[in-house]
Amino acid sequence: MRQYHLDLDESDVGRYVLMPGDPHRVSAIAAYLSDAREMSFHREFCTWTGYLGQTRVSVVSSGIGGPSTAIALEELAALGVHTVIRTGTCGLLQPSDTRGTLVIATGCYRGGSTANAYVPLNYPAIADFELVEALCIAARSRGVSPRVGVIESKDAFFLESPQYLPCVEEATMHWDIMQRAGILATEMESDTIFVIAQLRKMRAASVLFGLGSHHGVEDMSPMSSDELDTLSRVAIGALEAIIDSDKRKIS
């Protein structure tokens, strides 16, 4: 059945998906696949599909934030997708981390609201261990030392600069708590992905390129082609390993 928001049917997508937020990153990531072509571009959802070896793989943008991400993931699940790696960006929370730090999430502090419509807050948002391990190996094999741990997902991007907020003290305290708790980064989609994937019996993980400190939103510049290349190659490398592992399980 053709999906309303993604404008896709089962023949358009692979069962393995890379999921950036930005639709304009999709074609660049899909360039690492063979015979890739655009299948749909509807609203914020751009989809390209190609091959890793003999296996069909798709790149599908989620848009920004939990609501659009949930729509994309629900419709991908309906199309038979079982493995999703978010391939996105984040703001770094730990003072020792600088632009270019690659963050692999093991789980999320659930600061967003979309997943709350599915399950209570005490339900954990956890990445798939096998995917996390594959991402770590893929990063290190490419000379990248990733930061691996818990991240924050949230709904309001501009809470990064809370000076004008009525509750500025509480907002500032929030970031201090996140840092002291060892939260590595902040972004807007992974909690939704992890929760829905668990409920839908999908595998999901997130690998994130750190654009800079969460305090420096105005100084964050888009990823360069070289930076996107690093992120893409790590995600593709992990997916190749997972596909190989899945084939061995079948045989």
PyRosetta script that sets phi, psi and omega in degrees:
from pyrosetta import init, pose_from_sequence

init()
pose = pose_from_sequence("MRQYHLDLDESDVGRYVLMPGDPHRVSAIAAYLSDAREMSFHREFCTWTGYLGQTRVSVVSSGIGGPSTAIALEELAALGVHTVIRTGTCGLLQPSDTRGTLVIATGCYRGGSTANAYVPLNYPAIADFELVEALCIAARSRGVSPRVGVIESKDAFFLESPQYLPCVEEATMHWDIMQRAGILATEMESDTIFVIAQLRKMRAASVLFGLGSHHGVEDMSPMSSDELDTLSRVAIGALEAIIDSDKRKIS")
pose.set_psi(1, 131.8)
pose.set_omega(1, -179.6)
pose.set_phi(2, -68.9)
pose.set_psi(2, 133.6)
pose.set_omega(2, -176.8)
pose.set_phi(3, -87.1)
pose.set_psi(3, 136.6)
pose.set_omega(3, -170.2)
pose.set_phi(4, -64.1)
pose.set_psi(4, -48.6)
pose.set_omega(4, -173.9)
pose.set_phi(5, -83.1)
pose.set_psi(5, -42.3)
pose.set_omega(5, -179.3)
pose.set_phi(6, -77.6)
pose.set_psi(6, -20.2)
pose.set_omega(6, -175.9)
pose.set_phi(7, 55.8)
pose.set_psi(7, 50.3)
pose.set_omega(7, -178.5)
pose.set_phi(8, -135.4)
pose.set_psi(8, 153.1)
pose.set_omega(8, 165.7)
pose.set_phi(9, -121.6)
pose.set_psi(9, -179.0)
pose.set_omega(9, -171.8)
pose.set_phi(10, -59.7)
pose.set_psi(10, -31.3)
pose.set_omega(10, -177.7)
pose.set_phi(11, -73.1)
pose.set_psi(11, -10.7)
pose.set_omega(11, -175.2)
pose.set_phi(12, -90.6)
pose.set_psi(12, -17.5)
pose.set_omega(12, -171.2)
pose.set_phi(13, -128.3)
pose.set_psi(13, 150.6)
pose.set_omega(13, 169.9)
pose.set_phi(14, -81.8)
pose.set_psi(14, 172.3)
pose.set_omega(14, 179.9)
pose.set_phi(15, -86.4)
pose.set_psi(15, -9.4)
pose.set_omega(15, 176.2)
pose.set_phi(16, -112.0)
pose.set_psi(16, 132.5)
pose.set_omega(16, -173.6)
pose.set_phi(17, -134.3)
pose.set_psi(17, 134.5)
pose.set_omega(17, 165.8)
pose.set_phi(18, -98.1)
pose.set_psi(18, 136.4)
pose.set_omega(18, -171.5)
pose.set_phi(19, -129.4)
pose.set_psi(19, 91.2)
pose.set_omega(19, 168.9)
pose.set_phi(20, -77.3)
pose.set_psi(20, 165.1)
pose.set_omega(20, 173.9)
pose.set_phi(21, -81.0)
pose.set_psi(21, -45.5)
pose.set_omega(21, -173.0)
pose.set_phi(22, -78.8)
pose.set_psi(22, 121.4)
pose.set_omega(22, 179.0)
pose.set_phi(23, -63.0)
pose.set_psi(23, -23.3)
pose.set_omega(23, -178.3)
pose.set_phi(24, -80.7)
pose.set_psi(24, -4.8)
pose.set_omega(24, 173.2)
pose.set_phi(25, -91.4)
pose.set_psi(25, -11.8)
pose.set_omega(25, -171.7)
pose.set_phi(26, -62.4)
pose.set_psi(26, -48.8)
pose.set_omega(26, -176.9)
pose.set_phi(27, -64.7)
pose.set_psi(27, -34.9)
pose.set_omega(27, 179.9)
pose.set_phi(28, -67.0)
pose.set_psi(28, -40.2)
pose.set_omega(28, 178.0)
pose.set_phi(29, -71.1)
pose.set_psi(29, -39.0)
pose.set_omega(29, -179.9)
pose.set_phi(30, -65.1)
pose.set_psi(30, -18.6)
pose.set_omega(30, 178.3)
pose.set_phi(31, -62.8)
pose.set_psi(31, -18.0)
pose.set_omega(31, 178.1)
pose.set_phi(32, -83.5)
pose.set_psi(32, -6.1)
pose.set_omega(32, 174.8)
pose.set_phi(33, -95.3)
pose.set_psi(33, 160.5)
pose.set_omega(33, 174.7)
pose.set_phi(34, -94.0)
pose.set_psi(34, 145.8)
pose.set_omega(34, 177.1)
pose.set_phi(35, 54.5)
pose.set_psi(35, 37.3)
pose.set_omega(35, -178.8)
pose.set_phi(36, -79.8)
pose.set_psi(36, 143.6)
pose.set_omega(36, 175.7)
pose.set_phi(37, -150.2)
pose.set_psi(37, 157.0)
pose.set_omega(37, 179.9)
pose.set_phi(38, -72.9)
pose.set_psi(38, 132.1)
pose.set_omega(38, 179.4)
pose.set_phi(39, -103.8)
pose.set_psi(39, -30.6)
pose.set_omega(39, -178.0)
pose.set_phi(40, -167.3)
pose.set_psi(40, 148.3)
pose.set_omega(40, 169.2)
pose.set_phi(41, -141.7)
pose.set_psi(41, 96.9)
pose.set_omega(41, -174.8)
pose.set_phi(42, -129.5)
pose.set_psi(42, 120.7)
pose.set_omega(42, -173.8)
pose.set_phi(43, 57.5)
pose.set_psi(43, -129.9)
pose.set_omega(43, -179.6)
pose.set_phi(44, -89.6)
pose.set_psi(44, 5.7)
pose.set_omega(44, -172.9)
pose.set_phi(45, -103.8)
pose.set_psi(45, 105.4)
pose.set_omega(45, 176.3)
pose.set_phi(46, -107.6)
pose.set_psi(46, 134.4)
pose.set_omega(46, -178.0)
pose.set_phi(47, -130.0)
pose.set_psi(47, 127.9)
pose.set_omega(47, 169.2)
pose.set_phi(48, -120.8)
pose.set_psi(48, 146.2)
pose.set_omega(48, 178.5)
pose.set_phi(49, -132.0)
pose.set_psi(49, 136.7)
pose.set_omega(49, 177.4)
pose.set_phi(50, -149.9)
pose.set_psi(50, -149.8)
pose.set_omega(50, -175.0)
pose.set_phi(51, -134.5)
pose.set_psi(51, 141.9)
pose.set_omega(51, 162.3)
pose.set_phi(52, -110.1)
pose.set_psi(52, 106.3)
pose.set_omega(52, -170.2)
pose.set_phi(53, 63.6)
pose.set_psi(53, -122.2)
pose.set_omega(53, 179.1)
pose.set_phi(54, -99.9)
pose.set_psi(54, 4.7)
pose.set_omega(54, -173.7)
pose.set_phi(55, -102.2)
pose.set_psi(55, 129.0)
pose.set_omega(55, 178.0)
pose.set_phi(56, -72.7)
pose.set_psi(56, 133.1)
pose.set_omega(56, -179.8)
pose.set_phi(57, -134.3)
pose.set_psi(57, 140.7)
pose.set_omega(57, 178.8)
pose.set_phi(58, -118.7)
pose.set_psi(58, 154.6)
pose.set_omega(58, 171.9)
pose.set_phi(59, -118.8)
pose.set_psi(59, 120.2)
pose.set_omega(59, -173.5)
pose.set_phi(60, -130.9)
pose.set_psi(60, 123.9)
pose.set_omega(60, 178.7)
pose.set_phi(61, -78.4)
pose.set_psi(61, 146.6)
pose.set_omega(61, -178.7)
pose.set_phi(62, -99.1)
pose.set_psi(62, -14.7)
pose.set_omega(62, -166.3)
pose.set_phi(63, 75.6)
pose.set_psi(63, -171.0)
pose.set_omega(63, -176.6)
pose.set_phi(64, -100.8)
pose.set_psi(64, 130.5)
pose.set_omega(64, 169.9)
pose.set_phi(65, 90.1)
pose.set_psi(65, 171.5)
pose.set_omega(65, -174.1)
pose.set_phi(66, -62.4)
pose.set_psi(66, -46.7)
pose.set_omega(66, -175.0)
pose.set_phi(67, -58.4)
pose.set_psi(67, -49.8)
pose.set_omega(67, -179.5)
pose.set_phi(68, -69.8)
pose.set_psi(68, -34.2)
pose.set_omega(68, 177.7)
pose.set_phi(69, -63.5)
pose.set_psi(69, -42.0)
pose.set_omega(69, 178.2)
pose.set_phi(70, -61.6)
pose.set_psi(70, -41.5)
pose.set_omega(70, 178.3)
pose.set_phi(71, -60.2)
pose.set_psi(71, -48.4)
pose.set_omega(71, -179.2)
pose.set_phi(72, -60.6)
pose.set_psi(72, -45.7)
pose.set_omega(72, -176.2)
pose.set_phi(73, -68.4)
pose.set_psi(73, -41.1)
pose.set_omega(73, 178.5)
pose.set_phi(74, -61.5)
pose.set_psi(74, -42.9)
pose.set_omega(74, -178.1)
pose.set_phi(75, -73.3)
pose.set_psi(75, -32.8)
pose.set_omega(75, 174.2)
pose.set_phi(76, -65.8)
pose.set_psi(76, -40.8)
pose.set_omega(76, 176.7)
pose.set_phi(77, -60.1)
pose.set_psi(77, -40.7)
pose.set_omega(77, 179.1)
pose.set_phi(78, -64.5)
pose.set_psi(78, -24.2)
pose.set_omega(78, 179.7)
pose.set_phi(79, -91.7)
pose.set_psi(79, 2.2)
pose.set_omega(79, 175.1)
pose.set_phi(80, 96.4)
pose.set_psi(80, 7.5)
pose.set_omega(80, 177.6)
pose.set_phi(81, -67.6)
pose.set_psi(81, 136.3)
pose.set_omega(81, -178.9)
pose.set_phi(82, -122.7)
pose.set_psi(82, -8.4)
pose.set_omega(82, -177.0)
pose.set_phi(83, -138.9)
pose.set_psi(83, 126.6)
pose.set_omega(83, -177.9)
pose.set_phi(84, -134.6)
pose.set_psi(84, 130.3)
pose.set_omega(84, 172.0)
pose.set_phi(85, -118.3)
pose.set_psi(85, 114.0)
pose.set_omega(85, 173.3)
pose.set_phi(86, -69.6)
pose.set_psi(86, 131.4)
pose.set_omega(86, -176.5)
pose.set_phi(87, -125.4)
pose.set_psi(87, 85.3)
pose.set_omega(87, -168.3)
pose.set_phi(88, -135.9)
pose.set_psi(88, -157.0)
pose.set_omega(88, -178.4)
pose.set_phi(89, -124.2)
pose.set_psi(89, 167.4)
pose.set_omega(89, -179.4)
pose.set_phi(90, -155.1)
pose.set_psi(90, 164.5)
pose.set_omega(90, 168.5)
pose.set_phi(91, -97.8)
pose.set_psi(91, 135.5)
pose.set_omega(91, -175.9)
pose.set_phi(92, -86.3)
pose.set_psi(92, 137.8)
pose.set_omega(92, -176.0)
pose.set_phi(93, -103.7)
pose.set_psi(93, -26.4)
pose.set_omega(93, -177.6)
pose.set_phi(94, -86.7)
pose.set_psi(94, 130.3)
pose.set_omega(94, -175.0)
pose.set_phi(95, -57.8)
pose.set_psi(95, -26.0)
pose.set_omega(95, -178.1)
pose.set_phi(96, -77.8)
pose.set_psi(96, -13.1)
pose.set_omega(96, -177.2)
pose.set_phi(97, -94.0)
pose.set_psi(97, 139.4)
pose.set_omega(97, -177.6)
pose.set_phi(98, -124.7)
pose.set_psi(98, 170.5)
pose.set_omega(98, -179.3)
pose.set_phi(99, -49.8)
pose.set_psi(99, 138.0)
pose.set_omega(99, -179.4)
pose.set_phi(100, 98.4)
pose.set_psi(100, -11.5)
pose.set_omega(100, 175.5)
pose.set_phi(101, -61.8)
pose.set_psi(101, 130.8)
pose.set_omega(101, 177.7)
pose.set_phi(102, -96.9)
pose.set_psi(102, 124.0)
pose.set_omega(102, -176.8)
pose.set_phi(103, -110.8)
pose.set_psi(103, 127.7)
pose.set_omega(103, 174.6)
pose.set_phi(104, -112.9)
pose.set_psi(104, 118.0)
pose.set_omega(104, -172.5)
pose.set_phi(105, -83.9)
pose.set_psi(105, 131.3)
pose.set_omega(105, 170.7)
pose.set_phi(106, -91.1)
pose.set_psi(106, -24.0)
pose.set_omega(106, 179.3)
pose.set_phi(107, -174.2)
pose.set_psi(107, 176.9)
pose.set_omega(107, -175.3)
pose.set_phi(108, -128.5)
pose.set_psi(108, 139.7)
pose.set_omega(108, 159.2)
pose.set_phi(109, -72.4)
pose.set_psi(109, 121.5)
pose.set_omega(109, -172.7)
pose.set_phi(110, -85.5)
pose.set_psi(110, 88.5)
pose.set_omega(110, 178.0)
pose.set_phi(111, -98.9)
pose.set_psi(111, -3.9)
pose.set_omega(111, 177.7)
pose.set_phi(112, -89.6)
pose.set_psi(112, 176.1)
pose.set_omega(112, -175.8)
pose.set_phi(113, -111.6)
pose.set_psi(113, -23.2)
pose.set_omega(113, -172.6)
pose.set_phi(114, -61.2)
pose.set_psi(114, -46.0)
pose.set_omega(114, -179.1)
pose.set_phi(115, -63.3)
pose.set_psi(115, -23.0)
pose.set_omega(115, 179.8)
pose.set_phi(116, -65.5)
pose.set_psi(116, -23.4)
pose.set_omega(116, 177.3)
pose.set_phi(117, -73.4)
pose.set_psi(117, -17.0)
pose.set_omega(117, -179.4)
pose.set_phi(118, -95.1)
pose.set_psi(118, -46.1)
pose.set_omega(118, -174.9)
pose.set_phi(119, -146.8)
pose.set_psi(119, 159.1)
pose.set_omega(119, 177.7)
pose.set_phi(120, -65.3)
pose.set_psi(120, 164.4)
pose.set_omega(120, -176.5)
pose.set_phi(121, -62.9)
pose.set_psi(121, -26.0)
pose.set_omega(121, -178.7)
pose.set_phi(122, -79.4)
pose.set_psi(122, 0.9)
pose.set_omega(122, 172.6)
pose.set_phi(123, -81.3)
pose.set_psi(123, 125.2)
pose.set_omega(123, -173.3)
pose.set_phi(124, -76.4)
pose.set_psi(124, 149.5)
pose.set_omega(124, 173.5)
pose.set_phi(125, -105.4)
pose.set_psi(125, 99.5)
pose.set_omega(125, -170.7)
pose.set_phi(126, -124.1)
pose.set_psi(126, 138.1)
pose.set_omega(126, 176.8)
pose.set_phi(127, -76.9)
pose.set_psi(127, 157.5)
pose.set_omega(127, 176.1)
pose.set_phi(128, -70.4)
pose.set_psi(128, 127.4)
pose.set_omega(128, -174.7)
pose.set_phi(129, -60.9)
pose.set_psi(129, -42.9)
pose.set_omega(129, -177.4)
pose.set_phi(130, -61.8)
pose.set_psi(130, -40.6)
pose.set_omega(130, 178.2)
pose.set_phi(131, -68.6)
pose.set_psi(131, -41.7)
pose.set_omega(131, 177.8)
pose.set_phi(132, -58.7)
pose.set_psi(132, -46.4)
pose.set_omega(132, 179.7)
pose.set_phi(133, -61.3)
pose.set_psi(133, -43.3)
pose.set_omega(133, 179.7)
pose.set_phi(134, -63.7)
pose.set_psi(134, -38.9)
pose.set_omega(134, 178.0)
pose.set_phi(135, -65.7)
pose.set_psi(135, -42.2)
pose.set_omega(135, 179.1)
pose.set_phi(136, -61.9)
pose.set_psi(136, -44.7)
pose.set_omega(136, -179.7)
pose.set_phi(137, -65.3)
pose.set_psi(137, -42.6)
pose.set_omega(137, -179.6)
pose.set_phi(138, -63.8)
pose.set_psi(138, -39.4)
pose.set_omega(138, 179.0)
pose.set_phi(139, -65.4)
pose.set_psi(139, -49.4)
pose.set_omega(139, -176.3)
pose.set_phi(140, -66.7)
pose.set_psi(140, -31.8)
pose.set_omega(140, 178.3)
pose.set_phi(141, -68.7)
pose.set_psi(141, -17.1)
pose.set_omega(141, 177.7)
pose.set_phi(142, -103.5)
pose.set_psi(142, 15.8)
pose.set_omega(142, 176.2)
pose.set_phi(143, 77.6)
pose.set_psi(143, 16.3)
pose.set_omega(143, 179.9)
pose.set_phi(144, -105.3)
pose.set_psi(144, 129.4)
pose.set_omega(144, 176.0)
pose.set_phi(145, -98.5)
pose.set_psi(145, 100.1)
pose.set_omega(145, -175.1)
pose.set_phi(146, -77.0)
pose.set_psi(146, 157.3)
pose.set_omega(146, 168.2)
pose.set_phi(147, -93.0)
pose.set_psi(147, 126.9)
pose.set_omega(147, -173.9)
pose.set_phi(148, -121.9)
pose.set_psi(148, 122.5)
pose.set_omega(148, 179.9)
pose.set_phi(149, 167.3)
pose.set_psi(149, -158.3)
pose.set_omega(149, -174.4)
pose.set_phi(150, -85.4)
pose.set_psi(150, 137.5)
pose.set_omega(150, 175.3)
pose.set_phi(151, -118.4)
pose.set_psi(151, 173.4)
pose.set_omega(151, 174.4)
pose.set_phi(152, -110.3)
pose.set_psi(152, 138.5)
pose.set_omega(152, 166.7)
pose.set_phi(153, -112.6)
pose.set_psi(153, 144.3)
pose.set_omega(153, -177.0)
pose.set_phi(154, -146.1)
pose.set_psi(154, 174.5)
pose.set_omega(154, 179.5)
pose.set_phi(155, -102.6)
pose.set_psi(155, -35.1)
pose.set_omega(155, -171.0)
pose.set_phi(156, -102.6)
pose.set_psi(156, 105.1)
pose.set_omega(156, -176.4)
pose.set_phi(157, -60.7)
pose.set_psi(157, -43.0)
pose.set_omega(157, -171.6)
pose.set_phi(158, -84.2)
pose.set_psi(158, 12.7)
pose.set_omega(158, 164.5)
pose.set_phi(159, -69.1)
pose.set_psi(159, -8.3)
pose.set_omega(159, 174.4)
pose.set_phi(160, -59.6)
pose.set_psi(160, -31.2)
pose.set_omega(160, -177.3)
pose.set_phi(161, -125.1)
pose.set_psi(161, 81.6)
pose.set_omega(161, -166.3)
pose.set_phi(162, -87.5)
pose.set_psi(162, 11.3)
pose.set_omega(162, -169.5)
pose.set_phi(163, -58.0)
pose.set_psi(163, -30.1)
pose.set_omega(163, -176.0)
pose.set_phi(164, -89.4)
pose.set_psi(164, -5.8)
pose.set_omega(164, -173.9)
pose.set_phi(165, -73.0)
pose.set_psi(165, 146.6)
pose.set_omega(165, 176.2)
pose.set_phi(166, -58.6)
pose.set_psi(166, -32.5)
pose.set_omega(166, -179.0)
pose.set_phi(167, -108.6)
pose.set_psi(167, 50.8)
pose.set_omega(167, -175.2)
pose.set_phi(168, -59.7)
pose.set_psi(168, -36.0)
pose.set_omega(168, -179.2)
pose.set_phi(169, -63.6)
pose.set_psi(169, -42.5)
pose.set_omega(169, 179.6)
pose.set_phi(170, -66.0)
pose.set_psi(170, -40.6)
pose.set_omega(170, -179.8)
pose.set_phi(171, -64.7)
pose.set_psi(171, -43.3)
pose.set_omega(171, 178.6)
pose.set_phi(172, -64.7)
pose.set_psi(172, -40.5)
pose.set_omega(172, 178.3)
pose.set_phi(173, -62.4)
pose.set_psi(173, -35.4)
pose.set_omega(173, 179.3)
pose.set_phi(174, -57.3)
pose.set_psi(174, -47.4)
pose.set_omega(174, -178.5)
pose.set_phi(175, -66.2)
pose.set_psi(175, -35.6)
pose.set_omega(175, 177.7)
pose.set_phi(176, -64.5)
pose.set_psi(176, -41.4)
pose.set_omega(176, 178.2)
pose.set_phi(177, -63.7)
pose.set_psi(177, -43.9)
pose.set_omega(177, -179.7)
pose.set_phi(178, -58.9)
pose.set_psi(178, -45.2)
pose.set_omega(178, -179.9)
pose.set_phi(179, -64.0)
pose.set_psi(179, -46.8)
pose.set_omega(179, -177.7)
pose.set_phi(180, -65.0)
pose.set_psi(180, -28.8)
pose.set_omega(180, -179.9)
pose.set_phi(181, -81.5)
pose.set_psi(181, -3.1)
pose.set_omega(181, 178.2)
pose.set_phi(182, 82.0)
pose.set_psi(182, 16.2)
pose.set_omega(182, 176.8)
pose.set_phi(183, -66.4)
pose.set_psi(183, 128.7)
pose.set_omega(183, -171.8)
pose.set_phi(184, -79.8)
pose.set_psi(184, -36.3)
pose.set_omega(184, -169.2)
pose.set_phi(185, -158.8)
pose.set_psi(185, 166.8)
pose.set_omega(185, 177.9)
pose.set_phi(186, -129.6)
pose.set_psi(186, 138.6)
pose.set_omega(186, 178.1)
pose.set_phi(187, -155.4)
pose.set_psi(187, -162.0)
pose.set_omega(187, -167.9)
pose.set_phi(188, -133.4)
pose.set_psi(188, 3.9)
pose.set_omega(188, -171.8)
pose.set_phi(189, -127.3)
pose.set_psi(189, -28.0)
pose.set_omega(189, -165.7)
pose.set_phi(190, -66.1)
pose.set_psi(190, -34.5)
pose.set_omega(190, 179.7)
pose.set_phi(191, -61.9)
pose.set_psi(191, -41.7)
pose.set_omega(191, 178.0)
pose.set_phi(192, -62.5)
pose.set_psi(192, -44.8)
pose.set_omega(192, -180.0)
pose.set_phi(193, -61.6)
pose.set_psi(193, -47.4)
pose.set_omega(193, -175.7)
pose.set_phi(194, -65.4)
pose.set_psi(194, -42.5)
pose.set_omega(194, -178.2)
pose.set_phi(195, -67.7)
pose.set_psi(195, -50.0)
pose.set_omega(195, -178.4)
pose.set_phi(196, -65.9)
pose.set_psi(196, -38.5)
pose.set_omega(196, 178.2)
pose.set_phi(197, -60.0)
pose.set_psi(197, -42.8)
pose.set_omega(197, 178.5)
pose.set_phi(198, -61.5)
pose.set_psi(198, -44.4)
pose.set_omega(198, -178.6)
pose.set_phi(199, -68.8)
pose.set_psi(199, -32.5)
pose.set_omega(199, -178.4)
pose.set_phi(200, -90.5)
pose.set_psi(200, 3.8)
pose.set_omega(200, -179.7)
pose.set_phi(201, 58.4)
pose.set_psi(201, 43.1)
pose.set_omega(201, 173.7)
pose.set_phi(202, -107.8)
pose.set_psi(202, 163.0)
pose.set_omega(202, 171.4)
pose.set_phi(203, -99.7)
pose.set_psi(203, 137.9)
pose.set_omega(203, -179.7)
pose.set_phi(204, -147.0)
pose.set_psi(204, 147.9)
pose.set_omega(204, 175.5)
pose.set_phi(205, -152.4)
pose.set_psi(205, 169.4)
pose.set_omega(205, 178.8)
pose.set_phi(206, -135.1)
pose.set_psi(206, 130.6)
pose.set_omega(206, 169.6)
pose.set_phi(207, -120.6)
pose.set_psi(207, 128.0)
pose.set_omega(207, -167.7)
pose.set_phi(208, -128.8)
pose.set_psi(208, 136.0)
pose.set_omega(208, 175.4)
pose.set_phi(209, -91.2)
pose.set_psi(209, 122.7)
pose.set_omega(209, -179.9)
pose.set_phi(210, -76.8)
pose.set_psi(210, 114.9)
pose.set_omega(210, -179.0)
pose.set_phi(211, -78.5)
pose.set_psi(211, -20.4)
pose.set_omega(211, -178.2)
pose.set_phi(212, 151.1)
pose.set_psi(212, -174.2)
pose.set_omega(212, -179.9)
pose.set_phi(213, -64.4)
pose.set_psi(213, 145.5)
pose.set_omega(213, 178.0)
pose.set_phi(214, -64.2)
pose.set_psi(214, -18.7)
pose.set_omega(214, 178.9)
pose.set_phi(215, -79.6)
pose.set_psi(215, -11.6)
pose.set_omega(215, -173.2)
pose.set_phi(216, -112.7)
pose.set_psi(216, 46.2)
pose.set_omega(216, -176.9)
pose.set_phi(217, -54.9)
pose.set_psi(217, -42.6)
pose.set_omega(217, -176.7)
pose.set_phi(218, -68.2)
pose.set_psi(218, -17.0)
pose.set_omega(218, -179.5)
pose.set_phi(219, -97.6)
pose.set_psi(219, -4.6)
pose.set_omega(219, -178.6)
pose.set_phi(220, -73.4)
pose.set_psi(220, 125.5)
pose.set_omega(220, 175.4)
pose.set_phi(221, -108.9)
pose.set_psi(221, 155.1)
pose.set_omega(221, -179.2)
pose.set_phi(222, -60.4)
pose.set_psi(222, 160.4)
pose.set_omega(222, 176.2)
pose.set_phi(223, -62.6)
pose.set_psi(223, 138.9)
pose.set_omega(223, 172.0)
pose.set_phi(224, -76.8)
pose.set_psi(224, 169.4)
pose.set_omega(224, 178.6)
pose.set_phi(225, -62.0)
pose.set_psi(225, -36.8)
pose.set_omega(225, 178.4)
pose.set_phi(226, -67.3)
pose.set_psi(226, -39.1)
pose.set_omega(226, 179.7)
pose.set_phi(227, -68.0)
pose.set_psi(227, -41.9)
pose.set_omega(227, 176.9)
pose.set_phi(228, -65.4)
pose.set_psi(228, -33.2)
pose.set_omega(228, 177.4)
pose.set_phi(229, -61.0)
pose.set_psi(229, -45.6)
pose.set_omega(229, 178.9)
pose.set_phi(230, -60.1)
pose.set_psi(230, -49.3)
pose.set_omega(230, -179.7)
pose.set_phi(231, -60.7)
pose.set_psi(231, -44.8)
pose.set_omega(231, -176.3)
pose.set_phi(232, -65.8)
pose.set_psi(232, -43.0)
pose.set_omega(232, -177.9)
pose.set_phi(233, -66.2)
pose.set_psi(233, -35.0)
pose.set_omega(233, 176.5)
pose.set_phi(234, -66.1)
pose.set_psi(234, -46.7)
pose.set_omega(234, -179.8)
pose.set_phi(235, -63.9)
pose.set_psi(235, -43.4)
pose.set_omega(235, 179.3)
pose.set_phi(236, -64.5)
pose.set_psi(236, -42.6)
pose.set_omega(236, 179.0)
pose.set_phi(237, -60.5)
pose.set_psi(237, -41.7)
pose.set_omega(237, 178.2)
pose.set_phi(238, -65.0)
pose.set_psi(238, -41.8)
pose.set_omega(238, -178.7)
pose.set_phi(239, -65.9)
pose.set_psi(239, -38.3)
pose.set_omega(239, 176.5)
pose.set_phi(240, -59.8)
pose.set_psi(240, -43.6)
pose.set_omega(240, -179.8)
pose.set_phi(241, -64.8)
pose.set_psi(241, -40.1)
pose.set_omega(241, -179.9)
pose.set_phi(242, -67.4)
pose.set_psi(242, -41.1)
pose.set_omega(242, 178.5)
pose.set_phi(243, -62.1)
pose.set_psi(243, -44.7)
pose.set_omega(243, 177.5)
pose.set_phi(244, -61.0)
pose.set_psi(244, -42.9)
pose.set_omega(244, 179.3)
pose.set_phi(245, -63.3)
pose.set_psi(245, -42.1)
pose.set_omega(245, 179.2)
pose.set_phi(246, -62.6)
pose.set_psi(246, -40.0)
pose.set_omega(246, 179.0)
pose.set_phi(247, -64.3)
pose.set_psi(247, -39.1)
pose.set_omega(247, 179.4)
pose.set_phi(248, -66.7)
pose.set_psi(248, -35.7)
pose.set_omega(248, 177.9)
pose.set_phi(249, -63.6)
pose.set_psi(249, -37.1)
pose.set_omega(249, -179.5)
pose.set_phi(250, -70.4)
pose.set_psi(250, -41.3)
pose.set_omega(250, -177.5)
pose.set_phi(251, -76.4)
pose.dump_pdb("model.pdb")
